[in-house]
């Protein structure tokens, strides 16, 4: 009889396997979050979902099987009201997203899991996932919840992406187009839009930063791109993918090697 390997994907586990994994100290679920929203004329609607799903899958291949870390099915639909007005965008309400996280997370806690990592690939729902995590913590106090953003804290990005793009390439521009050229080139169109932010922004204020604006894409871009996608290339995408995988491998291994905050 062949011995069965334990899958990384939660939905492919049997109930006894779930029970066994959840009972281990530091048992953790990583739940990727993306979006189905416009990403310019050149990228697929599921860009954020594809990125976070593939990065997590690649990282889990590197994690030893005995570590109690499993992946939830990627949540493709997200909170994307800023992209309404571009065909294809589907957005869930903030209340529905919060209820989803609270209901699912509380059941994971009841099963016995110690940690839940919400790994988010969509910048437009960072604050929402933070808020939903607080709501969940009040209902499931024994569960440690980590709302994380795929691109945050990744050392080396400034070595690959020009300063102007790091500051103003907010959507479907150089980084995302390059990464998709590496991951799924068959889904990338030929267009390479450039949409510069022409408004004079007062000192200390920004579209995203310490003093941000609640912006909608229609006010900033005709194509849906915010930034410059013209220099996108597969080599840059390769380097970005490697950087993201290394970062999240080290982050997850560090967490899973500790008792914090269990």
C-alpha positions in Angstrom: 0.0 0.0 0.0 1.3 3.4 -0.9 1.7 5.9 2.0 -0.4 9.0 1.3 1.4 12.3 1.4 -0.3 15.1 3.2 -1.5 17.9 0.8 -0.8 21.5 1.4 -4.3 22.5 0.3 -6.8 22.5 3.1 -9.7 21.4 0.9 -7.7 18.3 -0.1 -7.3 17.1 3.4 -9.5 14.5 5.1 -11.3 15.4 8.3 -9.0 13.2 10.5 -6.0 14.9 8.8 -7.4 18.3 9.7 -8.0 17.3 13.3 -4.5 16.0 13.6 -2.9 19.1 12.1 -5.0 21.5 14.1 -4.0 19.7 17.3 -0.3 20.4 16.8 1.2 23.4 18.6 1.3 26.5 16.4 -1.1 25.0 13.8 -1.6 27.7 11.1 -3.8 28.4 8.1 -2.6 30.8 5.4 -5.6 32.3 3.5 -4.7 34.1 0.3 -6.8 37.1 -0.7 -7.0 38.7 -4.1 -9.5 40.5 -6.3 -11.3 40.3 -9.6 -10.9 43.8 -10.9 -9.6 45.7 -13.9 -5.8 45.8 -14.3 -5.6 47.9 -17.4 -6.0 46.6 -21.0 -3.0 44.3 -20.7 -3.5 42.3 -17.5 -6.2 39.8 -16.4 -8.9 40.7 -13.9 -7.5 38.1 -11.4 -4.0 39.6 -11.4 -3.8 40.0 -7.6 -5.4 36.6 -7.0 -3.0 34.9 -9.4 0.0 36.5 -7.8 -0.8 35.7 -4.2 -2.0 32.1 -5.0 1.2 31.3 -7.0 3.6 32.8 -4.4 2.0 30.8 -1.6 2.0 27.6 -3.6 5.7 28.0 -4.4 6.6 28.8 -0.8 4.7 25.8 0.6 6.7 23.5 -1.7 9.8 24.6 0.4 8.2 24.1 3.8 8.8 20.7 5.4 5.7 18.6 5.5 5.8 18.0 9.2 5.2 21.8 9.9 1.5 22.3 10.6 0.9 25.0 8.0 -1.8 24.6 5.3 -3.3 26.8 2.6 -6.9 27.8 2.4 -8.5 28.2 -1.1 -7.6 31.6 -2.5 -10.4 34.2 -2.1 -10.6 35.6 -5.6 -13.4 38.1 -5.2 -12.5 41.0 -3.0 -13.2 44.6 -2.0 -12.6 46.8 -5.1 -14.9 49.8 -5.2 -12.1 52.0 -6.5 -12.2 50.2 -9.8 -15.9 50.4 -10.5 -16.5 52.0 -13.9 -14.2 49.6 -15.7 -16.0 46.6 -17.1 -15.1 43.3 -15.5 -14.6 44.6 -12.0 -16.6 42.6 -9.4 -16.5 44.0 -5.8 -17.9 42.6 -2.6 -19.1 44.9 0.1 -16.9 45.6 3.1 -19.6 44.0 5.4 -19.7 40.8 3.3 -15.9 40.6 3.4 -15.8 41.1 7.1 -18.5 38.6 7.8 -16.8 36.0 5.6 -13.5 36.4 7.5 -15.3 36.3 10.9 -17.4 33.3 10.1 -14.7 31.2 8.6 -12.0 32.3 11.0 -14.2 31.5 14.1 -14.8 28.0 12.7 -11.1 27.5 12.2 -10.6 28.5 15.8 -13.3 26.0 17.0 -11.5 23.2 15.0 -8.4 24.0 17.0 -6.1 26.1 14.8 -3.8 28.5 16.6 -3.0 31.0 13.8 -4.6 32.4 10.7 -2.6 34.4 8.2 -4.6 36.6 5.8 -2.1 37.1 3.0 -3.6 39.8 0.8 -2.5 40.6 -2.8 -4.8 43.5 -3.3 -3.7 46.9 -2.0 -7.3 48.3 -1.9 -8.4 46.0 0.9 -5.4 46.3 3.3 -7.3 48.4 5.9 -10.4 46.2 5.5 -8.6 43.0 6.4 -7.0 44.8 9.3 -10.5 45.8 10.6 -12.0 42.3 9.9 -9.1 40.7 11.8 -9.9 42.8 14.9 -13.6 41.8 14.6 -12.6 38.1 14.4 -10.2 38.4 17.4 -13.1 39.6 19.6 -15.1 36.5 18.6 -12.2 34.0 18.6 -9.8 35.2 21.3 -7.7 32.0 21.1 -6.9 32.6 17.4 -3.9 34.7 16.4 -4.7 36.6 13.2 -2.1 38.2 10.9 -3.4 40.5 8.2 -0.5 40.8 5.8 0.1 42.4 2.4 2.0 40.5 -0.2 4.3 43.4 -1.2 4.9 44.9 2.3 8.3 44.6 3.9 10.0 42.9 1.0 13.7 43.9 1.0 15.2 44.5 -2.4 12.2 46.0 -4.2 14.0 49.4 -4.4 16.9 47.7 -6.2 14.6 46.5 -8.9 11.9 49.2 -9.3 12.7 52.8 -10.0 11.8 55.3 -7.2 9.2 57.0 -9.4 7.4 53.7 -9.9 7.7 52.7 -6.2 5.9 56.0 -5.3 3.5 56.3 -8.3 3.2 52.9 -9.9 0.1 52.1 -7.9 -1.8 49.8 -10.3 -1.1 47.5 -13.3 2.2 49.2 -14.1 5.8 48.1 -14.2 6.0 45.6 -11.4 2.7 43.9 -11.9 3.0 43.7 -15.7 6.5 42.2 -15.4 5.5 39.7 -12.7 2.6 38.5 -14.9 4.9 38.2 -17.9 6.9 35.7 -15.8 4.0 33.9 -14.2 1.4 33.7 -17.0 2.7 35.4 -20.2 -0.2 34.0 -22.2 -2.5 36.3 -20.2 -0.6 39.5 -21.0 -1.8 41.8 -23.8 0.4 43.9 -26.0 -0.6 47.3 -24.6 1.8 49.1 -22.3 -0.1 52.2 -21.0 1.6 55.1 -19.2 -0.7 57.1 -17.0 1.2 59.8 -15.1 -0.2 61.6 -12.0 -0.3 65.1 -13.2 -1.9 66.8 -10.2 0.3 68.8 -7.9 0.1 67.0 -4.6 0.8 69.2 -1.5 3.9 68.4 0.5 3.3 65.6 3.0 0.2 64.3 1.2 -0.1 61.4 -1.3 -2.4 59.0 -3.0 -1.1 56.3 -0.7 1.2 57.0 2.3 1.1 58.6 5.7 -1.6 61.1 4.7 -3.5 59.3 1.8 -6.4 60.2 -0.4 -9.4 57.9 -0.9 -9.1 57.8 -4.7 -11.0 56.0 -7.5 -9.2 54.9 -10.6 -11.6 56.8 -13.0 -10.3 60.1 -11.6 -6.7 59.2 -12.3 -6.5 57.0 -15.4 -8.3 56.4 -18.7 -6.7 53.0 -19.2 -7.0 51.7 -15.6 -3.2 51.7 -15.3 -1.7 54.1 -12.6 2.0 54.4 -13.4 4.3 53.3 -16.2 4.1 49.8 -17.7 6.2 50.5 -20.7 9.4 48.9 -19.4 7.8 45.7 -18.2 9.8 42.6 -19.0 10.0 38.9 -18.0 13.5 39.2 -16.5 12.2 41.8 -14.0 9.3 39.5 -13.3 11.6 36.7 -12.6 13.6 38.8 -10.1 10.4 40.0 -8.4 9.0 36.5 -8.1 12.2 35.2 -6.6 12.2 38.1 -4.1 8.6 37.5 -3.0 9.1 33.8 -2.6 12.3 34.2 -0.6 10.7 36.9 1.6 7.6 34.9 2.5 9.5 31.6 2.9 11.7 33.3 5.5 8.7 35.0 7.1 6.7 31.8 7.4 9.6 29.6 8.5 10.4 32.2 11.2 6.9 32.2 12.5 6.4 28.5 12.4 9.7 28.0 14.2 8.4 30.1 17.1 5.7 29.9 19.7 4.6 33.5 19.1 2.0 34.5 20.0 0.5 31.2 20.8 
